[in-house]
Amino acid sequence: MLQNLLIKNIAVIEELGISLSPGLNVITGETGAGKTIIINSLELLVGGRSSADSIRSGESKARVEAQFNLTRIPELNHILEKYGLNDGDSGQLILRRHLTQGGKSTSYVNDRLVSLKKLDEIGQGLVDIHGQHQHQLLLNSDTHIDFLDILGRLTSFRQELNRLYSRWQAKQDELNLLTRQNEARDQRRQLLEFQLQDIDRARLREGEDEELKVERQKLLNSERLTEYGQFVYQNLYERKGAVLDLLAQVQDKLQQLARLDPTMKPQAETAESVRYQLQEIAMENRRYLNDVEYDPAQLQLVEDRLAEIGGLERKYGSPLARVLDCRRQIISELENIGGVDERLEILSRELKTDAGELNQLAAGLSKRRLETGRRLKKLMSCELDQLGMQKAQFCCQLNSQPIQPDIYAGDDNGIDKVEFMFSANPGEPPRPLAKVVSGGELSRIMLALKTLLAEGDRVPTLIFDEVDVGIGGSVAGIVGRKLKKLAATHQIICITHLPQIAARADQHYVVSKQLINGRMQTRVEELDYARRIEEIARMLGGENVTDTARQHAQEMLNARQSPVVSG
């Protein structure tokens, strides 16, 4: 349910806040006051297209923000969890959209930046907007099957078919992949075997490349290594006055000191330890010098081996570890190729079995849809008749794929394509709804459908922008009662010019324009009982409100709890 709406710098609205309630919320006001701007702002908030023209003149940016209560739509939490947008257990959802000059916009869900596509997906579960100029859900024939299934209470059948179809589709995808692999597997096997032989011929070892690089570095720098090693050995041990000779003298003196002063004993011991360590360093350097020599032949062997490894790395990936990983993958793929035939046979058998189950379920679902379509035609005829469209024809066209043994030709909705057909005039055959319906007709058709589907429809907030276009008198009263009935299961927001509808409201808001600081600004106010009488009286009698109009308005308000016409 929509609880709070904030609009800032949209068209003539500088800043407008409105708190909405459950039930029937009616918005009235003079033509041009800005009522439709409120609906357009809501449409922006649930994924509608934006443009720079939407921003109030003289401003560089605009914002629309709304707070929703998700208590009645727990299924929307699955979408929020999928995108990591859930806000704990608060049951609240905040949508926000910022517009800037140039037509750019940014969208947020619970203060997290989202794409317009995600905003649209979330918005579809929150609000249905039905007006004269917006792109309507009802005009998309892909949604008609959903309306039909809700009316026929076929959701559980759809869910079971979806489950079977997902399983069947996964196997079909695997079969297609394996078939493509099978067609090229001989060539693939030959390539893999060649690559395996190419790698194995080199007899690679893990870490060999790093060892070779170290050895090459040593061979290339053998002269300097010898020079440095000799310097260390000679100055520590061999040369007259070497470090070890001097250190021996120091150690002797420290030992004499320790005999005279026991506190010097630790220093004498440390000097002895250091002398032994330096002796070990000198001996290690002498052994090292025996191993260091310039060997052009060995250097060439190392260079050749590194070149061989480099060639394999260019083919299969660098460093050497990736070449060895590639080898393991090649072996695994060769093993898998050997099992393709067996898996293809298993999949083919299972797909035939699954197709039989799908066909059986889809055929049963199609039969129920056909029966529901006939019932919908009768119910809609009655509903439209009450809404002032006595001569209109509404029917449901069902086109079904033929059942084929061992093959499923449908999709996750079944084997049916559903399209609503409509004709407003006698003698004219019904045609696809999107091609013949006007804005006012569309709003009333949707009102009729929503009345029929109210129990099963999960979108909690329905917005009707001037559903009353082209009607009046007793039909207007019927529309008011139907909206009131629909408000028992949904939050309804309705822009209207008809007092018969306004009198049915649970909450009544009036939109007006005022000149403030030289600029027109739109404001909205919730009306109490007394002001509702004045507003409905204005709607009845125009600018000159009479006592008779006020009395009539009061009678209409007092009678607003009268029984609702059933569809």
C-alpha positions as CSV (number, residue, x, y, z in Angstrom):
1,M,0.0,0.0,0.0
2,L,1.2,3.5,-0.8
3,Q,1.5,5.5,2.4
4,N,3.4,8.7,1.6
5,L,4.2,10.5,-1.6
6,L,6.6,13.4,-1.9
7,I,7.0,15.4,-5.2
8,K,9.5,18.2,-5.7
9,N,10.0,20.4,-8.7
10,I,7.8,18.4,-11.1
11,A,5.9,20.6,-13.6
12,V,4.0,23.3,-11.6
13,I,4.6,21.5,-8.3
14,E,7.3,23.1,-6.2
15,E,7.0,20.7,-3.3
16,L,4.0,18.6,-2.4
17,G,3.5,15.9,0.2
18,I,0.5,13.6,0.6
19,S,-0.3,10.8,3.0
20,L,-2.6,8.2,1.7
21,S,-4.7,5.5,3.5
22,P,-6.3,2.2,2.7
23,G,-9.6,2.1,0.9
24,L,-10.8,4.6,-1.7
25,N,-8.7,7.7,-2.0
26,V,-10.3,10.3,-4.3
27,I,-8.5,13.3,-5.8
28,T,-10.6,16.2,-7.2
29,G,-9.9,19.8,-8.3
30,E,-10.4,22.2,-11.1
31,T,-9.1,21.3,-14.6
32,G,-5.4,22.2,-14.9
33,A,-4.8,22.2,-11.1
34,G,-2.2,19.5,-11.4
35,K,-4.1,16.3,-10.5
36,T,-2.6,14.3,-13.4
37,I,0.9,15.6,-12.5
38,I,0.5,13.6,-9.3
39,I,-0.3,10.4,-11.3
40,N,2.5,11.1,-13.7
41,S,5.0,11.5,-10.8
42,L,3.9,8.2,-9.4
43,E,4.4,6.6,-12.9
44,L,8.0,8.0,-12.9
45,L,8.5,6.4,-9.5
46,V,7.6,2.9,-10.7
47,G,9.7,3.0,-13.9
48,G,8.0,5.4,-16.3
49,R,10.0,7.4,-18.8
50,S,11.4,10.7,-17.8
51,S,12.3,13.8,-19.7
52,A,13.9,17.2,-19.0
53,D,10.4,18.8,-19.6
54,S,9.2,17.1,-16.4
55,I,11.3,19.4,-14.3
56,R,9.8,22.7,-13.0
57,S,10.9,25.7,-15.0
58,G,13.9,27.4,-13.5
59,E,15.0,24.3,-11.5
60,S,17.9,22.0,-12.4
61,K,16.7,18.8,-10.7
62,A,13.5,17.2,-9.4
63,R,12.7,14.3,-7.1
64,V,9.8,11.9,-6.4
65,E,9.7,9.7,-3.4
66,A,7.2,7.3,-1.9
67,Q,6.9,5.0,1.0
68,F,5.0,1.7,0.7
69,N,3.8,-0.8,3.2
70,L,4.5,-4.4,2.1
71,T,2.3,-6.2,4.6
72,R,-0.2,-7.4,1.9
73,I,2.4,-8.2,-0.7
74,P,4.9,-10.6,0.9
75,E,5.8,-12.1,-2.6
76,L,7.5,-8.8,-3.5
77,N,10.1,-9.6,-0.8
78,H,11.4,-12.4,-3.0
79,I,12.2,-9.8,-5.7
80,L,13.8,-7.5,-3.1
81,E,15.9,-10.4,-1.7
82,K,17.0,-11.4,-5.2
83,Y,18.5,-7.9,-5.7
84,G,19.7,-7.5,-2.2
85,L,17.3,-4.6,-1.5
86,N,15.3,-6.0,1.4
87,D,15.3,-3.7,4.4
88,G,15.0,-6.2,7.2
89,D,11.6,-7.0,8.8
90,S,10.3,-3.4,8.7
91,G,7.7,-4.2,6.1
92,Q,8.4,-0.8,4.6
93,L,9.8,0.0,1.1
94,I,11.0,3.4,0.0
95,L,11.3,4.3,-3.7
96,R,13.1,7.4,-4.8
97,R,13.9,8.9,-8.3
98,H,16.0,11.9,-9.1
99,L,15.7,13.8,-12.4
100,T,18.2,16.2,-13.8
101,Q,18.4,18.4,-16.8
102,G,19.0,16.5,-20.0
103,G,16.5,13.8,-19.2
104,K,18.8,11.8,-17.0
105,S,17.6,10.1,-13.8
106,T,18.8,7.9,-11.0
107,S,16.6,5.5,-9.0
108,Y,16.9,4.2,-5.5
109,V,15.2,1.4,-3.6
110,N,15.6,1.5,0.2
111,D,18.5,4.0,-0.5
112,R,20.3,1.6,-2.8
113,L,21.0,2.6,-6.4
114,V,19.1,0.5,-8.9
115,S,18.6,0.4,-12.7
116,L,15.4,1.6,-14.2
117,K,14.7,-2.0,-15.3
118,K,14.8,-3.2,-11.7
119,L,12.6,-0.2,-10.6
120,D,10.1,-1.1,-13.2
121,E,10.0,-4.8,-12.1
122,I,9.5,-3.8,-8.5
123,G,6.9,-1.1,-9.4
124,Q,4.8,-3.6,-11.3
125,G,4.2,-5.5,-8.1
126,L,3.2,-2.3,-6.2
127,V,1.0,-0.1,-8.5
128,D,-1.2,-0.4,-11.5
129,I,-1.9,2.9,-13.2
130,H,-4.9,3.2,-15.5
131,G,-5.4,6.4,-17.3
132,Q,-6.1,8.0,-20.6
133,H,-2.6,8.7,-21.9
134,Q,-0.3,6.2,-20.2
135,H,0.9,2.9,-21.7
136,Q,-1.4,0.4,-20.0
137,L,-0.7,-3.0,-18.8
138,L,-4.0,-4.0,-20.3
139,L,-2.9,-3.1,-23.8
140,N,-0.1,-5.7,-23.7
141,S,-1.6,-8.9,-24.9
142,D,1.1,-10.9,-23.1
143,T,-0.6,-10.0,-19.8
144,H,-4.1,-11.2,-20.8
145,I,-3.3,-14.8,-20.0
146,D,-2.5,-13.7,-16.4
147,F,-5.9,-12.0,-16.1
148,L,-7.7,-15.1,-17.4
149,D,-5.8,-17.4,-15.1
150,I,-6.5,-15.3,-12.0
151,L,-10.2,-15.2,-12.8
152,G,-10.3,-19.0,-13.4
153,R,-8.2,-19.7,-10.2
154,L,-5.7,-21.5,-12.4
155,T,-2.6,-20.2,-10.6
156,S,-1.8,-23.6,-9.0
157,F,-2.0,-25.3,-12.4
158,R,0.3,-22.6,-13.8
159,Q,2.8,-23.1,-11.0
160,E,2.9,-26.9,-11.6
161,L,3.3,-26.4,-15.3
162,N,6.1,-23.8,-14.6
163,R,7.9,-26.4,-12.5
164,L,7.7,-29.1,-15.1
165,Y,8.6,-26.7,-17.9
166,S,11.7,-25.5,-16.0
167,R,12.9,-29.1,-15.6
168,W,12.1,-29.9,-19.3
169,Q,13.8,-26.7,-20.5
170,A,17.0,-27.5,-18.5
171,K,17.2,-30.9,-20.1
172,Q,16.4,-29.5,-23.5
173,D,19.2,-27.0,-23.2
174,E,21.6,-29.7,-22.1
175,L,20.5,-31.9,-25.1
176,N,21.0,-29.1,-27.5
177,L,24.5,-28.3,-26.1
178,L,25.5,-32.0,-26.1
179,T,24.2,-32.4,-29.7
180,R,26.3,-29.5,-30.8
181,Q,29.3,-30.9,-29.0
182,N,28.6,-34.3,-30.5
183,E,28.5,-33.0,-34.1
184,A,32.0,-31.5,-33.6
185,R,33.4,-33.9,-31.1
186,D,35.7,-35.8,-33.4
187,Q,37.4,-32.6,-34.5
188,R,37.4,-31.5,-30.9
189,R,38.9,-34.8,-29.7
190,Q,41.6,-34.6,-32.3
191,L,42.4,-31.0,-31.2
192,L,42.5,-32.0,-27.5
193,E,44.6,-35.0,-28.1
194,F,47.1,-32.9,-30.1
195,Q,47.2,-30.3,-27.4
196,L,47.7,-32.9,-24.7
197,Q,50.6,-34.5,-26.7
198,D,52.1,-31.0,-27.3
199,I,52.1,-30.3,-23.6
200,D,53.2,-33.8,-22.4
201,R,56.1,-33.8,-24.9
202,A,57.7,-31.0,-22.8
203,R,57.5,-33.1,-19.5
204,L,56.8,-30.0,-17.5
205,R,57.1,-29.8,-13.7
206,E,55.3,-27.5,-11.3
207,G,57.5,-24.4,-10.6
208,E,60.1,-25.4,-13.2
209,D,59.9,-22.0,-14.9
210,E,60.9,-20.2,-11.7
211,E,63.7,-22.6,-11.0
212,L,65.1,-22.1,-14.5
213,K,64.9,-18.3,-14.2
214,V,66.9,-18.4,-11.0
215,E,69.5,-20.7,-12.7
216,R,69.7,-18.4,-15.7
217,Q,70.3,-15.4,-13.5
218,K,73.1,-17.3,-11.7
219,L,74.8,-18.3,-15.0
220,L,74.6,-14.9,-16.5
221,N,76.1,-13.3,-13.4
222,S,78.8,-15.9,-12.6
223,E,81.7,-13.5,-12.9
224,R,80.3,-11.1,-10.4
225,L,79.1,-13.9,-8.1
226,T,82.7,-15.2,-8.1
227,E,84.1,-11.8,-7.4
228,Y,81.7,-11.1,-4.5
229,G,82.1,-14.6,-3.0
230,Q,86.0,-14.4,-3.1
231,F,85.8,-10.9,-1.4
232,V,83.7,-12.3,1.4
233,Y,85.9,-15.4,1.9
234,Q,89.2,-13.6,1.7
235,N,88.2,-10.8,4.1
236,L,86.7,-13.1,6.6
237,Y,89.3,-15.9,6.6
238,E,92.2,-16.0,4.1
239,R,93.8,-12.6,3.9
240,K,96.3,-11.4,6.5
241,G,94.5,-9.4,9.1
242,A,91.2,-11.1,8.1
243,V,88.1,-10.5,10.2
244,L,88.2,-13.9,11.9
245,D,91.8,-13.3,13.0
246,L,91.0,-10.0,14.6
247,L,87.8,-11.5,16.1
248,A,89.9,-14.3,17.7
249,Q,92.1,-11.6,19.4
250,V,89.0,-9.8,20.6
251,Q,87.5,-13.0,21.9
252,D,90.8,-13.8,23.8
253,K,90.7,-10.4,25.5
254,L,87.1,-10.7,26.4
255,Q,87.8,-14.1,28.0
256,Q,90.6,-12.5,30.1
257,L,88.2,-9.7,31.1
258,A,85.6,-12.3,32.1
259,R,88.1,-14.1,34.3
260,L,88.8,-10.8,36.1
261,D,85.2,-9.5,36.0
262,P,82.5,-12.2,35.7
263,T,80.0,-9.6,34.5
264,M,81.8,-9.6,31.2
265,K,81.2,-13.3,30.6
266,P,78.1,-12.9,28.5
267,Q,80.0,-10.6,26.1
268,A,82.8,-13.2,25.8
269,E,80.3,-15.9,25.0
270,T,78.6,-13.7,22.4
271,A,81.9,-13.0,20.7
272,E,82.6,-16.7,20.6
273,S,79.2,-17.3,19.0
274,V,79.7,-14.6,16.4
275,R,83.2,-16.0,15.6
276,Y,81.7,-19.5,14.9
277,Q,78.9,-18.0,12.7
278,L,81.4,-16.0,10.7
279,Q,83.6,-19.1,10.3
280,E,80.5,-20.9,8.9
281,I,79.8,-18.1,6.5
282,A,83.4,-18.2,5.3
283,M,83.2,-22.0,4.7
284,E,79.8,-21.7,2.9
285,N,81.3,-19.1,0.6
286,R,84.3,-21.3,-0.2
287,R,81.9,-24.2,-1.1
288,Y,79.7,-21.7,-3.1
289,L,82.8,-20.6,-5.1
290,N,83.4,-24.2,-6.1
291,D,79.9,-24.4,-7.6
292,V,80.0,-21.0,-9.4
293,E,81.4,-21.2,-12.9
294,Y,80.5,-19.7,-16.3
295,D,79.1,-22.6,-18.4
296,P,77.9,-21.4,-21.8
297,A,76.6,-24.9,-22.7
298,Q,74.4,-25.0,-19.5
299,L,73.2,-21.5,-20.1
300,Q,72.1,-22.4,-23.6
301,L,70.3,-25.4,-22.3
302,V,68.4,-23.2,-19.7
303,E,67.6,-20.6,-22.4
304,D,66.3,-23.3,-24.8
305,R,64.1,-24.8,-22.0
306,L,62.7,-21.4,-21.1
307,A,62.0,-20.8,-24.8
308,E,60.1,-24.1,-25.0
309,I,58.1,-23.3,-21.9
310,G,57.4,-19.7,-23.3
311,G,56.0,-21.2,-26.5
312,L,53.6,-23.4,-24.5
313,E,52.6,-20.4,-22.4
314,R,51.8,-18.4,-25.5
315,K,49.5,-21.2,-26.7
316,Y,47.9,-22.3,-23.4
317,G,48.3,-19.4,-21.0
318,S,51.0,-17.8,-18.8
319,P,52.5,-18.6,-16.3
320,L,53.5,-22.3,-16.5
321,A,50.8,-23.1,-13.8
322,R,48.1,-22.1,-16.3
323,V,49.6,-24.5,-18.9
324,L,49.4,-27.3,-16.4
325,D,45.8,-26.3,-15.5
326,C,44.9,-26.4,-19.2
327,R,46.3,-29.9,-19.4
328,R,44.1,-31.0,-16.6
329,Q,41.0,-29.4,-18.3
330,I,41.9,-31.1,-21.5
331,I,42.0,-34.5,-19.8
332,S,38.7,-33.8,-18.1
333,E,37.0,-32.8,-21.3
334,L,38.3,-35.8,-23.1
335,E,36.8,-38.0,-20.4
336,N,33.5,-36.1,-20.7
337,I,33.4,-36.5,-24.5
338,G,33.5,-40.2,-24.1
339,G,30.2,-40.1,-22.1
340,V,28.2,-37.9,-24.5
341,D,26.5,-40.7,-26.4
342,E,25.2,-42.3,-23.2
343,R,24.0,-39.0,-21.8
344,L,22.2,-38.1,-25.1
345,E,20.3,-41.3,-25.0
346,I,19.2,-40.8,-21.4
347,L,18.1,-37.2,-22.1
348,S,16.1,-38.2,-25.2
349,R,14.1,-40.7,-23.2
350,E,13.5,-38.3,-20.3
351,L,12.4,-35.5,-22.6
352,K,9.8,-37.7,-24.2
353,T,8.4,-38.6,-20.8
354,D,8.5,-34.9,-19.6
355,A,6.9,-33.8,-22.8
356,G,4.0,-36.3,-22.2
357,E,3.5,-34.9,-18.7
358,L,3.6,-31.3,-20.0
359,N,1.2,-31.9,-22.8
360,Q,-1.3,-33.6,-20.4
361,L,-1.1,-30.7,-18.0
362,A,-1.2,-28.0,-20.7
363,A,-4.2,-29.6,-22.4
364,G,-6.1,-29.6,-19.1
365,L,-5.1,-26.0,-18.4
366,S,-6.2,-25.0,-22.0
367,K,-9.6,-26.6,-21.4
368,R,-10.1,-24.7,-18.2
369,R,-9.0,-21.5,-19.9
370,L,-11.5,-22.0,-22.6
371,E,-14.3,-22.4,-20.0
372,T,-13.0,-19.4,-18.1
373,G,-12.9,-17.3,-21.3
374,R,-16.6,-18.0,-21.9
375,R,-17.4,-17.1,-18.3
376,L,-15.4,-13.9,-18.6
377,K,-17.3,-12.9,-21.7
378,K,-20.6,-13.1,-19.9
379,L,-19.3,-11.4,-16.7
380,M,-17.7,-8.6,-18.7
381,S,-20.9,-8.0,-20.7
382,C,-22.8,-7.5,-17.4
383,E,-20.1,-5.3,-15.9
384,L,-19.7,-3.1,-19.0
385,D,-23.5,-2.8,-19.3
386,Q,-23.6,-1.3,-15.8
387,L,-20.7,1.0,-16.7
388,G,-22.6,2.7,-19.6
389,M,-21.2,0.5,-22.4
390,Q,-24.4,-1.4,-23.2
391,K,-23.6,-2.1,-26.8
392,A,-19.9,-3.1,-26.2
393,Q,-18.7,-6.6,-27.0
394,F,-15.8,-8.2,-25.0
395,C,-14.5,-11.6,-25.6
396,C,-11.4,-13.7,-25.1
397,Q,-9.6,-15.2,-28.1
398,L,-7.7,-18.4,-27.3
399,N,-5.1,-19.7,-29.8
400,S,-3.6,-23.1,-28.8
401,Q,-0.7,-25.0,-30.2
402,P,-1.7,-28.6,-31.3
403,I,-0.5,-31.4,-29.1
404,Q,2.2,-33.5,-30.6
405,P,3.3,-36.9,-29.3
406,D,6.7,-36.9,-27.5
407,I,7.1,-33.1,-28.2
408,Y,6.1,-30.1,-26.1
409,A,5.4,-27.1,-28.3
410,G,4.3,-24.6,-25.6
411,D,6.2,-22.4,-23.1
412,D,6.0,-21.9,-19.4
413,N,2.4,-20.6,-19.7
414,G,1.2,-23.6,-21.5
415,I,0.2,-24.1,-25.1
416,D,-2.2,-21.1,-25.2
417,K,-1.9,-17.5,-26.4
418,V,-4.7,-15.3,-25.0
419,E,-5.8,-11.9,-26.4
420,F,-8.8,-9.8,-25.3
421,M,-11.0,-8.6,-28.1
422,F,-13.3,-5.6,-28.0
423,S,-15.9,-3.7,-30.0
424,A,-17.5,-0.5,-28.7
425,N,-20.1,-0.3,-31.6
426,P,-22.8,-2.6,-32.7
427,G,-22.1,-4.3,-36.1
428,E,-18.4,-4.0,-35.7
429,P,-16.6,-7.3,-35.0
430,P,-14.4,-7.4,-31.9
431,R,-10.7,-6.6,-32.7
432,P,-7.6,-6.7,-30.5
433,L,-8.1,-4.4,-27.5
434,A,-5.0,-2.3,-28.2
435,K,-6.2,-1.4,-31.7
436,V,-9.7,-0.2,-30.9
437,V,-10.0,1.0,-27.3
438,S,-10.0,4.7,-26.2
439,G,-8.6,6.0,-22.9
440,G,-12.0,6.3,-21.2
441,E,-13.1,2.9,-22.5
442,L,-9.8,1.4,-21.3
443,S,-10.3,2.7,-17.8
444,R,-13.8,1.3,-17.5
445,I,-12.7,-2.1,-19.0
446,M,-9.9,-2.3,-16.4
447,L,-12.3,-1.3,-13.7
448,A,-14.7,-4.1,-14.8
449,L,-11.8,-6.6,-14.9
450,K,-10.4,-5.5,-11.6
451,T,-13.8,-5.8,-10.0
452,L,-14.1,-9.4,-11.3
453,L,-10.5,-10.3,-10.4
454,A,-10.3,-8.4,-7.1
455,E,-9.9,-11.5,-4.9
456,G,-7.0,-13.0,-6.8
457,D,-5.2,-9.8,-7.9
458,R,-2.0,-9.2,-5.8
459,V,-1.1,-5.7,-7.0
460,P,-2.2,-3.7,-3.9
461,T,-2.6,-0.2,-5.3
462,L,-4.8,0.7,-8.3
463,I,-4.8,4.2,-9.7
464,F,-7.6,5.3,-12.0
465,D,-7.0,8.6,-13.8
466,E,-10.4,10.0,-14.8
467,V,-12.2,6.7,-15.1
468,D,-15.4,8.7,-15.4
469,V,-14.7,10.1,-18.9
470,G,-17.8,10.1,-21.0
471,I,-20.2,8.9,-18.2
472,G,-22.7,10.5,-15.9
473,G,-26.0,10.1,-14.2
474,S,-26.8,6.6,-12.8
475,V,-23.7,5.1,-14.5
476,A,-21.5,7.4,-12.5
477,G,-23.1,6.2,-9.3
478,I,-22.5,2.6,-10.4
479,V,-18.8,3.4,-11.1
480,G,-18.6,4.9,-7.6
481,R,-20.1,1.8,-6.0
482,K,-17.8,-0.5,-7.9
483,L,-14.7,1.5,-6.9
484,K,-15.9,1.3,-3.3
485,K,-16.3,-2.5,-3.6
486,L,-12.8,-2.8,-5.2
487,A,-11.4,-0.7,-2.3
488,A,-12.3,-3.5,0.1
489,T,-9.4,-5.5,-1.2
490,H,-7.2,-2.9,-2.8
491,Q,-6.0,0.6,-2.1
492,I,-7.7,2.8,-4.8
493,I,-6.5,6.2,-5.9
494,C,-8.9,7.8,-8.2
495,I,-8.9,11.2,-10.0
496,T,-12.4,12.1,-10.8
497,H,-14.7,15.0,-11.8
498,L,-17.9,13.2,-10.7
499,P,-19.5,13.9,-7.4
500,Q,-21.1,10.5,-7.4
501,I,-17.5,8.9,-7.2
502,A,-16.1,11.6,-4.8
503,A,-18.9,11.0,-2.3
504,R,-17.9,7.3,-2.0
505,A,-14.3,8.1,-0.9
506,D,-12.8,7.0,2.3
507,Q,-10.4,9.9,2.0
508,H,-11.0,12.9,-0.2
509,Y,-8.1,15.2,-1.4
510,V,-8.5,18.4,-3.4
511,V,-5.8,19.8,-5.6
512,S,-5.6,23.5,-6.3
513,K,-3.2,26.1,-7.8
514,Q,-2.2,29.3,-6.0
515,L,-0.1,32.3,-7.0
516,I,2.9,32.5,-4.6
517,N,5.7,34.9,-5.1
518,G,4.7,35.5,-8.7
519,R,4.6,31.8,-9.6
520,M,1.7,29.3,-9.8
521,Q,2.1,26.4,-7.4
522,T,0.1,23.2,-6.9
523,R,-1.0,22.1,-3.4
524,V,-3.1,19.2,-2.1
525,E,-5.2,19.1,1.0
526,E,-7.2,16.3,2.7
527,L,-10.7,17.4,3.3
528,D,-12.7,17.0,6.5
529,Y,-16.5,16.4,6.4
530,A,-17.5,20.0,6.1
531,R,-15.0,20.8,3.3
532,R,-16.0,17.7,1.5
533,I,-19.6,19.0,1.4
534,E,-18.3,22.3,-0.2
535,E,-16.1,20.4,-2.7
536,I,-18.9,18.0,-3.8
537,A,-21.3,20.9,-4.0
538,R,-18.8,22.7,-6.3
539,M,-18.6,19.6,-8.5
540,L,-22.4,19.5,-8.6
541,G,-23.1,23.1,-9.3
542,G,-19.9,24.8,-10.6
543,E,-18.3,27.9,-9.1
544,N,-21.6,29.3,-7.7
545,V,-22.2,26.9,-4.8
546,T,-25.8,27.1,-3.6
547,D,-27.4,25.8,-0.4
548,T,-29.4,23.3,-2.5
549,A,-26.1,22.0,-3.9
550,R,-24.7,21.8,-0.4
551,Q,-27.8,19.9,0.8
552,H,-27.5,17.5,-2.1
553,A,-23.8,17.0,-1.4
554,Q,-24.5,16.2,2.2
555,E,-27.2,13.7,1.2
556,M,-24.7,12.0,-1.1
557,L,-22.0,11.8,1.6
558,N,-24.5,10.4,4.1
559,A,-25.6,7.8,1.6
560,R,-22.1,6.6,0.7
561,Q,-22.4,3.4,2.7
562,S,-25.3,2.2,0.6
563,P,-25.1,-1.4,-0.7
564,V,-22.6,-2.0,-3.5
565,V,-23.8,-3.3,-6.9
566,S,-22.4,-6.7,-7.5
567,G,-20.9,-7.5,-10.9
